[in-house]
Amino acid sequence: MKKSPALTSTPASTSSHALKTIFALALPTFGQLIAEPVFILIDTAIVGHIGDAALAGLSIGSTIILTVVGLCIFLAYSTTSQVAQLIGEGKRTQGLQAGINGMWLAIVLGAIISVIVALFSDQICWMLGARGAVHTQALLYTRALVFSIPGALLVYAANGIFRGLFKVKVTLVAAVGGAIANTGLDFLFVYGFGWGIAGSGVATLISQWLMAGFLTVLACRWATQEGARLAPQLKGILSNASDGLPLFIRTLALRAALVATVTAAAHMGTVVLASYQAVNSIWNLALNMLDAIGIAGQSVVGAAIGRRRRERSGSEEVHALVGMSARAGFLMGIAVGVLLIVASFGASALFTPNPEIRHLIVVGMMVVGVFCPLQGWVWALDGVLIGAGDYRYLAVTSIVSSTVYLLALGGLMLGVNNHLGDGNATLLVAALWLIFNVFFMGARGVSNGLRSRSDVWIERAA
């Protein structure tokens, strides 16, 4: 098989080449990353015109699905790191085998998680604050979408192979195709068949499995061409699971913060929760634009770590890539932040006809936009540390960051209960997003920044 130039040359040979490599990988990587958020964003735009209760219910239901799927993002991260490092060492067959093992792990985990969520969806919706009509809508959406989870996890694992091979354009094709299918099916099921919010969930489920099938076929073909075996390898699957455990803990801590946020929004009232869903959907899309830089950095740093092992070289190349990735993330954050602020006034009309909720959406988007440069920098550093396999450090610091944020969020909720009333929705929305960015993203920025400046994680990867 012809090898990608990105794998046969040194990404950090010059600053301009490194930056070009990162952005060349980031654009198609973004296409894959936005698949799930775009599906939810499309659902949000369509369901928002059904009614306020449906939009609020979608906020609960989508939080459940995005949380359980997001908890398994290690399937993509760890597979990317393993494949990139092994290929950097010149061990292509072993790298592809690691990817296949990750796909088998995705299928098993997805099946187990889907059954658990399906059995306890009623109780989970209630625990997240859904009541009355909102609870009914949340339950309909969750149950319609729950068995898309194995497909979503399979997409994660398959894309770990493509990222490690630097063949990320495939992920862009899959994401665009999935988004087009989801949009068409959404309109058909929601308006054509009159299925309401449940139709939106079914449309996303079908689109997710179409993506999974497409990517699985291509991943298996590339793997067999390199001599990897498609049959499940128990030892390799268990190894993938062991490597992914710290990343799972890291993601669990991050998701705990996000779930706590939506729960807080639910207790602030329907209009706050509805606006949170719209802003959160847009933020997830923007976040994946920023995370694309981090994952591009993850791929090139993983390959650089592999070359360092093979050539027994110093850490200069790796540090050069870290600095370039961080700068690229910050610059992308500025661009995305400006875009969010400018688009906030027009975007709100896409989600609801309610003028109060539209106003709150504008407020939330503007606060998020201001902090996008910080987020871009944080996610870029997150990616390169994952690329080096520094999973345990990320797990510990994510727990600390989430704890700091939960304490701050608790203080806000105490103020809501004691001093703030229903007439302060604007203040509540602004405070919710401000506290998230200052305490959660700020704490992560401190921990990632300090780690990236040291050589400890590079030496451990060797």
Residue pairs with C-beta under 8 A, 6 or more apart in sequence:
1 222
1 225
1 226
4 165
4 166
4 167
6 21
6 24
6 25
6 166
6 300
6 303
7 87
7 88
7 165
7 166
7 303
9 17
10 304
10 307
10 317
11 17
11 18
11 21
11 22
11 300
11 303
11 304
11 317
11 321
12 18
12 300
12 304
12 316
12 317
12 318
12 320
12 321
12 324
15 320
15 324
18 300
18 320
18 321
18 324
19 324
19 327
19 328
21 296
21 300
22 293
22 296
22 297
22 300
22 324
22 325
22 328
23 293
23 296
23 328
24 296
25 163
25 166
25 168
25 295
25 296
25 299
25 300
26 292
26 293
26 295
26 296
26 328
26 332
27 172
27 292
28 168
28 169
28 170
28 171
28 172
29 163
29 168
29 171
29 292
29 295
29 296
30 172
30 288
30 289
30 292
31 171
31 172
31 173
31 174
31 175
31 176
32 155
32 159
32 162
32 168
32 171
32 172
32 174
32 175
33 175
33 288
33 291
33 292
33 295
34 175
34 179
34 285
34 288
34 289
35 155
35 174
35 175
35 178
35 179
35 208
35 211
36 66
36 69
36 152
36 208
37 66
37 281
37 284
37 285
37 287
37 288
38 175
38 178
38 179
38 182
38 285
39 178
39 179
39 182
39 204
39 207
39 208
40 58
40 62
40 65
40 66
40 204
40 281
40 284
41 281
41 282
41 284
41 285
42 179
42 182
42 183
42 186
42 204
43 58
43 62
43 141
43 186
43 200
43 201
43 203
43 204
44 55
44 58
44 62
44 277
44 278
44 281
44 351
45 350
45 351
46 186
46 187
46 190
46 200
47 54
47 55
47 58
47 141
47 190
47 197
47 200
48 54
48 55
48 58
48 274
48 278
48 350
48 351
48 352
49 352
49 353
50 190
50 196
50 197
52 270
52 271
52 274
52 352
52 354
52 357
53 132
53 133
53 134
53 136
53 137
53 270
54 137
54 196
54 197
55 274
55 277
55 278
55 351
55 352
55 357
56 130
56 134
56 137
56 138
56 266
56 270
56 273
56 274
56 277
57 130
57 133
57 134
57 135
57 136
57 137
57 138
57 139
57 140
57 141
57 197
58 137
58 138
58 141
58 197
58 200
58 277
59 138
59 262
59 265
59 266
59 273
59 274
59 276
59 277
59 280
60 125
60 128
60 129
60 130
60 134
60 135
60 138
60 142
60 262
60 266
61 125
61 137
61 138
61 139
61 140
61 141
61 142
61 145
61 197
61 201
62 141
62 277
62 281
63 128
63 258
63 259
63 262
64 117
64 121
64 124
64 125
64 128
64 138
64 142
65 117
65 142
65 145
65 146
65 148
65 149
66 284
67 255
67 258
67 259
68 113
68 117
68 149
69 149
69 152
69 153
69 156
70 251
70 254
70 255
71 248
71 251
71 252
71 255
72 106
72 109
72 110
72 113
72 153
72 156
72 248
72 251
73 156
73 247
73 251
74 244
74 247
74 248
74 250
74 251
75 102
75 105
75 106
75 109
75 153
75 156
75 157
75 160
75 244
76 156
76 157
76 159
76 160
76 163
77 160
77 244
77 247
77 295
77 298
77 386
78 102
78 160
78 240
78 243
78 244
78 247
78 391
79 98
79 99
79 102
79 156
79 157
79 160
79 161
79 163
79 164
79 240
80 159
80 160
80 163
80 164
80 295
80 298
80 299
80 302
80 386
80 387
81 164
81 298
81 302
81 386
81 387
81 388
81 389
82 95
82 98
82 99
82 102
82 160
82 164
82 240
82 243
83 95
83 96
83 98
83 99
83 160
83 161
83 163
83 164
83 165
83 302
84 95
84 163
84 164
84 298
84 299
84 300
84 302
84 303
84 306
84 387
85 95
85 302
85 303
85 305
85 306
85 309
85 389
85 461
86 92
86 94
86 95
86 98
86 164
86 306
87 95
87 164
87 165
87 303
87 306
88 302
88 303
88 304
88 305
88 306
88 307
88 309
88 310
89 306
89 307
89 309
89 310
90 306
90 310
92 226
93 226
93 227
93 228
95 164
95 226
96 161
96 222
96 223
96 226
96 227
96 228
97 223
97 228
97 229
97 233
97 236
98 236
98 240
99 157
99 158
99 160
99 161
99 164
99 219
99 223
99 228
100 161
100 219
100 220
100 223
100 228
100 229
100 230
100 233
100 236
101 232
101 233
101 236
101 237
101 239
101 240
102 157
102 160
102 161
102 240
103 154
103 157
103 158
103 161
103 216
103 219
104 232
104 233
104 237
105 157
105 237
105 240
105 241
105 244
106 150
106 153
106 154
106 156
106 157
107 150
107 153
107 154
108 237
109 153
110 149
110 150
110 151
110 152
110 153
110 154
111 150
113 149
113 153
114 146
114 147
114 149
114 150
117 124
117 142
117 146
117 149
118 143
118 146
118 147
121 139
121 142
121 143
121 146
122 139
124 142
125 135
125 138
125 139
125 142
126 135
128 138
128 259
128 262
128 263
128 266
129 262
129 263
129 266
129 267
129 273
130 138
130 139
130 266
134 270
134 273
137 197
140 196
140 197
140 198
140 201
141 197
141 198
141 200
141 201
142 201
143 198
143 201
144 197
144 198
144 199
144 200
144 201
144 202
144 205
145 201
145 202
145 204
145 205
147 205
148 204
148 205
148 208
148 209
150 212
151 205
151 208
151 209
151 211
151 212
152 208
152 212
154 212
154 215
154 216
155 174
155 208
155 211
155 212
155 215
158 212
158 215
158 216
158 218
158 219
159 168
159 171
159 215
161 219
161 222
161 223
162 168
162 170
162 171
162 215
162 218
162 219
163 171
163 295
163 298
163 299
164 299
164 302
165 222
166 299
167 222
168 299
170 215
170 218
171 215
173 214
174 211
174 214
174 215
175 211
177 210
177 211
177 214
178 207
178 208
178 210
178 211
179 207
181 206
181 207
181 210
182 203
182 204
182 206
182 207
185 202
185 203
185 206
185 207
186 199
186 200
186 203
186 204
188 199
188 203
189 195
189 199
189 200
189 202
189 203
190 196
190 197
190 199
190 200
190 203
193 199
195 202
220 230
223 230
224 230
243 389
243 391
246 391
246 392
246 394
246 395
247 386
247 391
247 394
247 395
249 395
249 398
249 399
250 391
250 394
250 395
250 398
251 398
253 395
253 398
253 399
253 401
253 402
254 398
254 402
256 402
256 406
257 401
257 402
257 405
257 406
257 436
257 440
260 405
260 406
260 409
261 276
261 409
261 432
261 436
262 273
262 276
262 280
264 409
264 412
264 413
264 432
265 272
265 273
265 276
265 432
266 273
267 413
267 416
268 416
268 425
268 428
268 432
269 422
269 425
271 354
271 356
271 357
271 360
271 425
272 360
272 425
272 428
272 429
272 432
274 352
274 354
274 357
275 357
275 360
275 361
275 363
275 364
275 425
275 429
276 364
276 429
276 432
278 348
278 351
278 352
278 357
278 361
278 364
279 361
279 364
279 365
279 368
279 429
279 433
282 340
282 347
282 365
282 368
283 368
286 336
286 339
286 340
286 368
286 372
287 375
287 379
289 332
289 336
290 329
290 332
290 333
290 336
290 372
290 375
290 376
290 379
290 380
291 379
291 383
293 325
293 328
293 329
293 332
293 376
293 379
293 380
293 383
294 325
294 329
294 379
294 380
294 381
294 382
294 383
294 384
294 386
295 383
296 325
296 328
296 383
297 321
297 322
297 324
297 325
297 328
297 329
297 380
297 383
297 384
297 387
298 383
298 384
298 386
298 387
299 387
300 321
300 325
300 387
301 318
301 321
301 322
301 325
301 383
301 384
301 387
301 388
302 387
302 388
304 317
304 318
304 321
305 318
305 387
305 388
305 389
305 458
305 461
305 462
307 313
307 317
308 314
308 315
308 317
308 318
308 458
308 461
308 462
309 462
315 455
315 458
315 459
318 388
318 458
319 458
321 384
322 381
322 384
322 452
325 380
325 381
325 383
325 384
326 377
326 380
326 381
326 384
326 452
328 380
329 376
329 377
329 378
329 379
329 380
329 381
330 373
330 376
330 377
330 380
331 376
332 376
333 372
333 373
333 374
333 375
333 376
333 377
334 372
334 373
334 376
336 369
336 372
336 376
337 368
337 369
337 370
337 371
337 372
337 373
338 369
339 369
340 365
340 366
340 368
340 369
340 372
341 365
341 366
341 369
341 370
343 365
344 361
344 362
344 365
344 366
344 369
345 362
347 361
347 365
348 357
348 358
348 359
348 361
348 362
348 365
349 358
351 357
351 358
351 361
352 358
352 361
356 425
359 426
360 425
360 426
360 429
363 426
363 429
363 430
364 429
364 430
364 432
364 433
367 429
367 430
367 433
367 434
367 437
368 433
368 437
370 437
371 437
371 438
371 441
374 437
374 441
374 442
374 445
375 437
375 441
377 445
378 441
378 444
378 445
378 448
381 448
381 449
381 451
381 452
382 394
382 444
382 448
384 452
385 393
385 394
385 448
385 451
385 452
385 457
386 394
388 457
388 458
388 460
388 461
389 460
389 461
390 451
390 457
390 460
390 461
393 451
393 457
397 444
397 447
397 448
397 451
398 444
400 443
400 447
401 440
401 443
401 444
401 447
402 440
404 439
404 440
404 443
405 435
405 436
405 439
405 440
405 443
407 439
408 435
408 438
408 439
409 435
409 436
409 439
412 431
412 432
412 435
416 428
420 427
420 428
451 457
